Amino acid sequence: MGRGVLKMIGLRGRLRQAVATGAVMAVAPVALGGCNGTPPTASFTMSPNPAHVGQAVTFDASASTPGDRGENCYGGNIIEHYDWDFDGDGTTDLSTTGPVTTHTYSSAGLRAVTLTVTNTCGLSDSETQPLTVLPAGTARTKSSRATSARVPSRTAAARPGARRPHRAAGAPVNIGAPRVYGAAKVGRSLTVDRGLWKGTRQIRYQYQWRRCAAGSGRCVDIDGATGHAYTVILGDVGSTLRVVVTARNRAGKAAAVSDATAFVLPAVPVPAAPALP
């Protein structure tokens, strides 16, 4: 038997052994691995807000974006599902494949609504917004407005100079602490709900974001951070954030402070897939 024939038999034997052990498939999982794209961005609106008990609220996440698909995501990158937590208890109440849905609340109160979107690559992003749910029947109906326009009230029909019922003036009083929503990470946007207040109208609100040191809890005002929203910066890393909400009316003013956020974390870039040998 010639050397060429012996060499071919040896090659076939090694090939059968490689197939049996799976060695020839070693590179397949790497070549066909998962995406190395960027995370999606969650964004949604709620209407109406405030809402009433028994009233359908429309949640629209059409502004959410899926992120970049990455070089290994051959099938494209879309938002695969939208997960909704309507009451802020950390549990998904509804998962949909479309961006628009509705929900009805059975009790009044302040709700923290969270949307989590997940794309084809398996990457996710969340956004939380406050929703105020008012008791049913607090809004005036069209019929009641029409009736009041047609029938003069006894107060309006009173003699000239009659005194109107006096409503005691009151300075603002906080009855529900402000709350901060969002992820405490560099580059992410945080929003504050001013909380619940009572007092004589009209009440005006001012906001001041503060940076608080770890351990001592000493807080300092953040220059220029006086809006309803705040974008976390690199200088916040390792600290917590709070918001002072000041309410004012003609009778006086009062301030309330939100709870501290979690310690601010740096932005973590999505690692790229390892290069093939």
BELTALIN-V198972 format. One record per residue. RES is the residue in one small letter. D_LAST is the distance of its C-alpha to the last C-alpha in whole Angstrom. Layout:
res=RES d_last=D_LAST
res=RES d_last=D_LAST
This chain:
res=m d_last=39
res=g d_last=37
res=r d_last=34
res=g d_last=32
res=v d_last=33
res=l d_last=32
res=k d_last=28
res=m d_last=28
res=i d_last=29
res=g d_last=27
res=l d_last=24
res=r d_last=25
res=g d_last=26
res=r d_last=22
res=l d_last=21
res=r d_last=24
res=q d_last=23
res=a d_last=19
res=v d_last=21
res=a d_last=23
res=t d_last=21
res=g d_last=18
res=a d_last=15
res=v d_last=15
res=m d_last=14
res=a d_last=12
res=v d_last=9
res=a d_last=12
res=p d_last=13
res=v d_last=10
res=a d_last=10
res=l d_last=14
res=g d_last=14
res=g d_last=17
res=c d_last=18
res=n d_last=17
res=g d_last=20
res=t d_last=23
res=p d_last=26
res=p d_last=29
res=t d_last=33
res=a d_last=36
res=s d_last=39
res=f d_last=43
res=t d_last=46
res=m d_last=49
res=s d_last=53
res=p d_last=55
res=n d_last=55
res=p d_last=57
res=a d_last=58
res=h d_last=60
res=v d_last=61
res=g d_last=60
res=q d_last=59
res=a d_last=56
res=v d_last=53
res=t d_last=50
res=f d_last=47
res=d d_last=45
res=a d_last=41
res=s d_last=41
res=a d_last=39
res=s d_last=36
res=t d_last=33
res=p d_last=30
res=g d_last=27
res=d d_last=24
res=r d_last=22
res=g d_last=19
res=e d_last=16
res=n d_last=15
res=c d_last=19
res=y d_last=20
res=g d_last=23
res=g d_last=24
res=n d_last=26
res=i d_last=29
res=i d_last=31
res=e d_last=32
res=h d_last=35
res=y d_last=37
res=d d_last=38
res=w d_last=42
res=d d_last=44
res=f d_last=47
res=d d_last=49
res=g d_last=47
res=d d_last=47
res=g d_last=43
res=t d_last=43
res=t d_last=42
res=d d_last=45
res=l d_last=43
res=s d_last=40
res=t d_last=40
res=t d_last=38
res=g d_last=40
res=p d_last=41
res=v d_last=44
res=t d_last=46
res=t d_last=50
res=h d_last=51
res=t d_last=55
res=y d_last=56
res=s d_last=59
res=s d_last=60
res=a d_last=60
res=g d_last=58
res=l d_last=55
res=r d_last=51
res=a d_last=48
res=v d_last=46
res=t d_last=42
res=l d_last=40
res=t d_last=36
res=v d_last=34
res=t d_last=30
res=n d_last=28
res=t d_last=26
res=c d_last=23
res=g d_last=25
res=l d_last=26
res=s d_last=30
res=d d_last=32
res=s d_last=36
res=e d_last=39
res=t d_last=43
res=q d_last=46
res=p d_last=49
res=l d_last=52
res=t d_last=56
res=v d_last=58
res=l d_last=61
res=p d_last=64
res=a d_last=65
res=g d_last=68
res=t d_last=68
res=a d_last=67
res=r d_last=71
res=t d_last=71
res=k d_last=72
res=s d_last=75
res=s d_last=76
res=r d_last=76
res=a d_last=78
res=t d_last=80
res=s d_last=80
res=a d_last=81
res=r d_last=84
res=v d_last=86
res=p d_last=87
res=s d_last=86
res=r d_last=89
res=t d_last=88
res=a d_last=88
res=a d_last=91
res=a d_last=93
res=r d_last=95
res=p d_last=94
res=g d_last=93
res=a d_last=92
res=r d_last=90
res=r d_last=86
res=p d_last=85
res=h d_last=83
res=r d_last=80
res=a d_last=79
res=a d_last=77
res=g d_last=74
res=a d_last=71
res=p d_last=67
res=v d_last=67
res=n d_last=63
res=i d_last=63
res=g d_last=59
res=a d_last=57
res=p d_last=54
res=r d_last=51
res=v d_last=47
res=y d_last=44
res=g d_last=41
res=a d_last=38
res=a d_last=38
res=k d_last=35
res=v d_last=35
res=g d_last=35
res=r d_last=36
res=s d_last=40
res=l d_last=43
res=t d_last=46
res=v d_last=49
res=d d_last=52
res=r d_last=55
res=g d_last=57
res=l d_last=60
res=w d_last=63
res=k d_last=67
res=g d_last=70
res=t d_last=72
res=r d_last=70
res=q d_last=68
res=i d_last=66
res=r d_last=63
res=y d_last=60
res=q d_last=58
res=y d_last=55
res=q d_last=53
res=w d_last=50
res=r d_last=50
res=r d_last=47
res=c d_last=48
res=a d_last=47
res=a d_last=45
res=g d_last=48
res=s d_last=51
res=g d_last=51
res=r d_last=52
res=c d_last=52
res=v d_last=52
res=d d_last=52
res=i d_last=49
res=d d_last=50
res=g d_last=50
res=a d_last=49
res=t d_last=52
res=g d_last=51
res=h d_last=50
res=a d_last=46
res=y d_last=44
res=t d_last=41
res=v d_last=39
res=i d_last=38
res=l d_last=36
res=g d_last=40
res=d d_last=40
res=v d_last=38
res=g d_last=39
res=s d_last=42
res=t d_last=44
res=l d_last=46
res=r d_last=49
res=v d_last=51
res=v d_last=55
res=v d_last=57
res=t d_last=60
res=a d_last=63
res=r d_last=66
res=n d_last=69
res=r d_last=73
res=a d_last=74
res=g d_last=71
res=k d_last=67
res=a d_last=65
res=a d_last=61
res=a d_last=59
res=v d_last=56
res=s d_last=53
res=d d_last=51
res=a d_last=48
res=t d_last=44
res=a d_last=41
res=f d_last=40
res=v d_last=38
res=l d_last=34
res=p d_last=32
res=a d_last=30
res=v d_last=26
res=p d_last=24
res=v d_last=21
res=p d_last=18
res=a d_last=15
res=a d_last=12
res=p d_last=9
res=a d_last=6
res=l d_last=4
res=p d_last=0
